[in-house]
């Protein structure tokens, strides 16, 4: 897939309401509700649609691509004005995207990319998922500072672009650190329950005393893994360092408690920029760049981070 120059958008700024978007109908095919971040993205998308007067048709795919393809074809049949797609996996979209193109319905990808010709969709509003993995890896390199460190990795859904990219970015960041080695890597499917189950298998195979750090492709898996670490009699955040991606409230809470060490932010507001793009397109035919990049930043307990501060205050720290 070809990527053009990225346009950086704020992760926190509220986007202006657009008159051209009012009374439009937009279909939103969401992957599911496998994580706190995914649920937040759904909530924000619905809120943004309501504020703009958009009629949002929502379809929960329950983590199945066939459900998403069925939903997209349903949106096309209904003649919606645009489609938002958060793709569960990267491949297998060409045919249905061609159908949307033939119906002259613009498609915007949210938070994940697809392996398809980029003329089949209007743009992709995503973070740089490779960069997210790099940020997490660089944090670990700096934190262990030459100490031998065996890492276990909880991967996201197999075949999804975030899982592929976050792994590649992390490996790139630690490539020159001969002291850091990934000793176990397995999918936890982006869910808290599977994160716990897979971490239990890592602990059984390696022993808690032989694991220096956990890298999880999302916070929900990390939170599940933290519970497994505690049940194994070790201290997460101390005996085993924990770094993940998303910056959801439960991860801020874990950092505030000292049970996790770092998380890389992924804003759930992908819809705001997407609706702005559609509003400009409907107004005068303005076309965006093929990639609209959202901001990513690292949060640790040492940062001047209001969310973590509030959590600590609530805990009496």
TIMI-184828 format. One line per field, with one value per residue (C-alpha): residue number from 1; z, x, y. Coordinates in steps of 0.2 Angstrom, whole numbers, plus 5000, padded with zeros to 4 digits. Each point is the difference from the previous one (the first is absolute). Layout:
% TIMI-184828
kolmi <- (NUM:...) $
zz <- (Z:...) $
xx <- (X:...) $
yy <- (Y:...) $
END
This chain:
% TIMI-184828
kolmi <- (1:2:3:4:5:6:7:8:9:10:11:12:13:14:15:16:17:18:19:20:21:22:23:24:25:26:27:28:29:30:31:32:33:34:35:36:37:38:39:40:41:42:43:44:45:46:47:48:49:50:51:52:53:54:55:56:57:58:59:60:61:62:63:64:65:66:67:68:69:70:71:72:73:74:75:76:77:78:79:80:81:82:83:84:85:86:87:88:89:90:91:92:93:94:95:96:97:98:99:100:101:102:103:104:105:106:107:108:109:110:111:112:113:114:115:116:117:118:119:120:121:122:123:124:125:126:127:128:129:130:131:132:133:134:135:136:137:138:139:140:141:142:143:144:145:146:147:148:149:150:151:152:153:154:155:156:157:158:159:160:161:162:163:164:165:166:167:168:169:170:171:172:173:174:175:176:177:178:179:180:181:182:183:184:185:186:187:188:189:190:191:192:193:194:195:196:197:198:199:200:201:202:203:204:205:206:207:208:209:210:211:212:213:214:215:216:217:218:219:220:221:222:223:224:225:226:227:228:229:230:231:232:233:234:235:236:237:238:239:240:241:242:243:244:245:246:247:248:249:250:251:252:253:254:255:256:257:258:259:260:261:262:263:264:265:266:267:268:269:270:271:272:273:274:275:276:277:278:279:280:281:282:283:284:285:286:287:288:289:290:291:292:293:294:295:296:297:298:299:300:301:302:303:304:305:306:307:308:309:310:311:312:313:314:315:316:317) $
zz <- (5000:4995:5014:4996:5011:5017:5007:5019:5010:5018:5011:5012:4991:4997:4981:4994:4994:4982:4992:4984:5011:5008:4995:4991:5003:5004:5003:5013:5000:5017:5003:5017:5018:5004:5010:5010:4987:4986:5011:5002:4982:4997:5013:4993:4982:5005:5010:4985:4989:5011:5002:4981:4997:4991:4999:5005:4996:5011:4998:5012:4991:5016:4993:4984:4983:4992:5011:4995:4981:5003:5009:4986:4987:5010:5001:4981:4997:5011:4991:5014:4997:5007:5009:5014:5002:5014:4992:5010:4989:4986:4985:4991:4997:4981:4994:5013:4998:4981:5003:5011:4986:4987:5010:5003:5018:5008:5013:5014:5010:5019:5011:4989:4982:4986:4987:4985:4986:5008:4987:5007:5016:5003:5014:5016:5017:5011:5011:4994:5007:4996:5009:5015:5001:4999:5014:5011:4995:5002:5018:5004:4993:5010:5016:5001:4995:4995:5013:4992:4997:4994:4993:4998:4987:4999:4982:4993:4988:4988:4983:5006:4995:5018:5005:4985:5002:5019:4999:4986:5009:5016:4992:4991:5016:5009:4985:5005:5019:5002:5018:4995:4993:4997:5007:4998:4988:4998:4995:5014:4987:5008:5014:5019:5003:4987:5006:5017:4993:4988:5014:5012:4986:4999:5019:5000:4986:5005:5019:5006:5006:4982:4992:5000:4991:4992:4983:4996:4984:5009:5018:5003:4997:5012:5013:4999:5001:5015:5009:4995:5006:5017:5001:4997:5015:4991:5000:4983:4996:5012:4997:4983:4990:4991:4984:4988:4988:5001:5016:5006:5018:5007:4994:5008:5016:4999:4997:5015:5011:4994:4992:4982:4994:4983:4987:4982:4997:4986:4999:4998:4991:4982:4995:5003:4986:4989:5001:4997:4984:4994:5004:4989:4986:5001:5000:4984:4996:5010:5000:5015:5001:5000:5018:5014:5014:5018:5015:5010:5016:5015:5017:5016:5019:4998:4987:5004:4995:5007:4998:5010:5013:5002:5002:5014:5009:5000:5007:5014:4993) $
xx <- (5000:5007:5001:5002:5005:4991:4990:5002:4984:4999:4995:4990:4993:4982:4996:4988:4983:4997:4984:5002:5000:4983:4986:5012:5000:5016:5002:5013:5007:5009:5011:4991:5003:5015:5008:4997:5008:4989:4984:5007:5002:4982:4994:5009:4995:4981:5003:5008:4986:4987:5009:5001:4982:5006:4989:5012:4996:5010:5005:5010:5010:5004:5018:4995:5005:4985:4988:5009:4999:4981:4998:5008:4990:4984:5006:5003:4982:4993:5009:5009:5010:5016:5008:5012:5009:5011:5007:5002:5014:5011:4995:4985:4991:5003:4983:4989:5010:4997:4982:5000:5010:4988:4985:5010:5000:5017:5008:5011:5011:5000:5015:5006:5007:4996:5010:4990:5003:4998:4988:4987:4998:5001:5012:5006:4999:5013:5014:5017:4999:5019:5005:4989:5010:5016:4996:4996:5017:5010:4993:5005:5018:5002:4992:5011:5015:5012:4992:4996:4982:4989:4983:4984:4988:4981:4996:4983:4988:5010:5000:4994:5010:5003:5007:5011:5006:5002:5011:5011:5002:5005:5012:5008:5002:5009:5010:5016:4998:5009:4994:4982:4992:4982:4999:4981:4988:4982:4983:4988:4988:4999:4989:5003:4994:5012:5014:4999:4999:5015:5010:4997:5007:5016:5002:4999:5012:5013:4997:4997:5017:5007:4988:5007:4986:4983:4996:4981:4993:4986:4996:4985:5012:5012:4987:4996:5018:5003:4987:5009:5016:4993:4992:5017:5007:5010:4998:4995:5009:5015:5005:4993:4999:4984:4999:4985:4990:4983:5001:4983:4994:5003:5018:5002:4993:5013:5014:4994:5000:5018:4993:5005:5014:4995:4987:5000:4984:4988:4986:4982:4995:5003:4982:5002:5014:4990:4984:5010:5007:4982:4994:5013:4997:4981:5002:5011:5008:5016:5010:5012:5017:4999:5006:4994:5012:4994:5012:5009:5009:5008:4992:5010:4998:5013:4991:4990:4985:4983:4991:5014:5000:4981:5002:5013:4990:4985:5011:5006:5018) $
yy <- (5000:5017:5013:5018:5015:4999:5014:5001:5003:5003:4986:5010:5015:5001:5001:5014:4995:5001:5005:4989:4985:5003:4988:4988:4982:4991:4981:4995:4982:4998:4985:4996:5004:4990:5013:5016:5010:4993:5004:5017:5002:4995:5012:5015:4996:5000:5016:5008:4995:5007:5016:5002:4995:4984:4985:4986:4982:4989:4982:4990:4986:4990:4998:4992:5006:4991:5010:5016:4996:4996:5017:5010:4992:5004:5018:5001:4992:5014:5014:5008:5016:4992:4986:4999:4983:4994:4985:4984:4994:5008:4988:4995:5017:5003:4994:5008:5017:4999:4998:5016:5009:4994:5007:5017:4998:5006:4989:5006:4987:5003:4995:4986:4999:4987:4992:5006:5013:5017:5006:4989:5011:5018:5000:4991:5009:4991:5001:4995:4983:4996:5015:4995:4984:5010:5011:4985:4992:5016:5002:4982:5003:5016:4992:4984:5009:4986:4987:4983:5000:4985:5007:4991:5008:4999:5003:5007:4991:4990:5008:5017:5015:5006:4983:4999:5018:5001:4985:5006:5017:4992:4988:5015:5010:4986:4993:5008:4996:4983:4999:4999:4984:4995:4983:4997:5007:4995:5008:5005:5006:5018:4994:5001:4982:4993:5011:4992:4982:5002:5009:4985:4989:5011:5000:4981:4998:5013:5003:5017:5002:4998:5013:5018:5009:4998:5009:4999:5007:5007:5005:4988:4985:5008:5003:4981:4995:5011:4989:4985:5007:5004:4982:4993:5009:5013:5019:5007:5017:4995:4981:5001:5016:5004:5010:5001:5011:5009:5011:4994:5005:4983:5001:5017:4992:4986:5013:5010:4984:4996:4984:5006:5012:5007:5002:5008:5010:4996:5012:4993:5016:4994:5005:5018:5002:4988:5010:5016:4992:4995:5017:5009:4987:5003:5018:5002:4984:5002:4984:4996:4992:4981:4999:5012:4996:5002:5004:4987:5004:4990:5001:4994:5003:5013:5011:5015:4990:5006:4983:4991:5015:4998:4981:5002:5014:4988:4986:5012:5001) $
END
